[in-house]
Amino acid sequence: MSSKLRMTALGAALAVGLVGCGGGGAGSGGSDAADAAPEDLTIGVAMPTQTSERWIADGNNVKEQLEAAGYQVDLQYANDDIPTQSQQIDQMITEGADLLVVAAIDGTALSSQLQAAADANIPVISYDRLIRDTENVDFYVSFDNYKVGVAQGTALLTGLGVLNPDGSQGTATGPFNVELFAGSLDDNNAHFFWQGAMDTIQPHIDSGVLVVKSGQTDIEQAATLRWQQETAQKRMEDLLTSSYNDGSKVNGVLSPYDGLSRGIITALQNAGYGPTIDAQPNPMPIVTGQDAEIASVKLIADGVQSSTVFKDTRLLAEQAVTAATAYLEGNEPEANDTETYDNGVKVVPSYLLPVVTVYQDNIQAELIDTGYWTADEVAKGQSD
Ligand code: GAL
């Protein structure tokens, strides 16, 4: 038990007389939470941006599930602006939040806020993205981010026919020209996605089956600041100009996130590829993705994008709520990984969820039958 949690438990035991004093202000959180009724407790939920529909869904899911459990919720989005997120978290603390759920924009930028949270005995749950370089983060809920990368690398190889869908060796031997994209370097996840993907595809680069024609095989070269679609589009355009102006074709693109994939696909379409993976003579390359964003699911249904890695944000929200409830009731949440996520200061106990690769042929089973998207939304490429 961390000293903070010991204090939380101790506080819970001693706080009987304090509850009902009205709370508010730093110091009212965490320590007296265990004896309070849920409706007297406020949870601050800090999300990065509303420009990506996944974070909107995450925010809504967490808020709805916490409210259903009776808690008050202060949900804030920060427009991918670090000072805005810092200020929002500061405000949550001064307004007396009893617990924080934080999906950081920059995983290293929140140390002073989290020190203030620790000083006020406010438990902090890191949501999907690990908060780094501080001991003041109590728990991490996410997916198995290394496996996301493995899934993306595998989907690239499968789409090209190097592997069969069951993972066995396929008949295609290439050589295939591929280009590699990574996420935002200030997001811890970007490194896990990249590592998992590169561990999967590197042997095929070494054997000559895959050729990265641009030579850009370092994460720094492949990175996309703030996961911006436009930045990925621009880099793909630059790659086409610099490395494919000799008539050679791109056959595959490793992309770690659907928003980037859409930018990459736009650049390829503008250069005459596609419209679909089957189109002749210039087929759309095999493009991977992540998040099963609705616009991209439609692209997969239409045979334009090859795959996405589906992470069910409803389940992630559920884990965040389970962990939050545990803390607020004076308990410790259950971790299923206590080794992988070293944030630079300590290993943060984590609960990791599994992921599923979605291709055209399992959209129905994984996304529609599970109620994540309706068939109508997939057909329109828009959520209702
Ligand atoms: C990551 C997250 C991905 C994707 C990306 C861009 O942190 O794990 O699922 O959403 O951010 O938003």
Boltz pocket constraint, residues with backbone or C-beta under 6 A from the ligand:
constraints:
  - pocket:
      binder: B
      contacts: [[A, 52], [A, 54], [A, 128], [A, 129], [A, 183], [A, 187], [A, 189], [A, 190], [A, 227], [A, 256], [A, 257], [A, 290], [A, 291], [A, 311]]
      max_distance: 6.0
